[in-house]
Amino acid sequence: MSTKGTAAKSASGAAMSKYDVEVEARLQALEAKASAPAPVAGGDTSELEAKLDTLIGILKSSFPQEFKNKDI
């Protein structure tokens, strides 16, 4: 008794193994992620600047001799 095959088909019509189907799905996901637009740099930096100023203040108060003659 013969049964009809249910293997997936590639774009060219060739049969694909279960492994091939999994690899193809992963490849398509990676390609979709790679084609997504990159985040834009140069946004609002005020929060980061405030954190940096706080850190500099802490370092100056903890190590006054290190920052005695430095303009930071």
C-alpha positions in Angstrom: 0.0 0.0 0.0 1.5 3.3 -1.0 0.9 6.6 0.7 1.2 10.0 -0.7 4.3 12.0 0.5 3.7 15.1 2.6 7.2 16.6 2.4 7.4 20.3 2.1 8.3 21.8 -1.2 11.0 24.4 -1.9 10.5 27.4 -4.1 11.8 25.3 -7.0 9.4 22.5 -6.2 12.0 20.1 -4.8 11.0 18.1 -1.7 12.4 19.4 1.6 13.3 17.4 4.7 12.0 18.4 8.1 15.5 19.8 8.9 15.5 21.8 5.6 12.1 23.3 6.5 13.4 24.3 10.0 16.6 25.8 8.6 14.6 27.7 6.0 12.3 29.1 8.6 15.3 30.3 10.7 17.0 31.8 7.7 13.8 33.8 6.8 13.5 35.0 10.4 17.2 36.2 10.3 16.7 37.9 7.0 13.6 39.7 8.2 15.5 40.8 11.3 18.5 42.0 9.3 16.3 44.1 6.9 14.5 45.9 9.8 15.6 49.5 10.1 18.4 50.2 12.6 17.6 52.4 15.6 18.3 56.0 15.0 21.1 57.5 17.1 21.2 61.0 18.4 18.0 61.1 20.4 17.4 62.9 23.7 20.5 62.5 25.8 19.5 64.7 28.8 18.7 61.7 31.0 22.1 60.1 30.2 23.9 63.5 30.8 22.1 63.8 34.2 23.3 60.3 35.3 26.8 61.1 34.1 26.8 64.4 36.1 25.6 62.5 39.2 28.4 59.9 38.8 31.0 62.6 38.4 29.8 64.3 41.5 30.0 61.1 43.5 33.5 60.4 42.2 34.7 63.9 43.0 33.3 63.7 46.6 34.8 60.2 47.1 38.2 61.0 45.6 38.8 64.8 46.1 42.6 64.5 45.7 42.2 62.9 42.3 40.0 65.7 41.0 41.7 68.6 42.8 43.3 70.3 39.8 41.1 68.8 37.1 38.3 70.6 35.3 35.7 67.9 34.9 
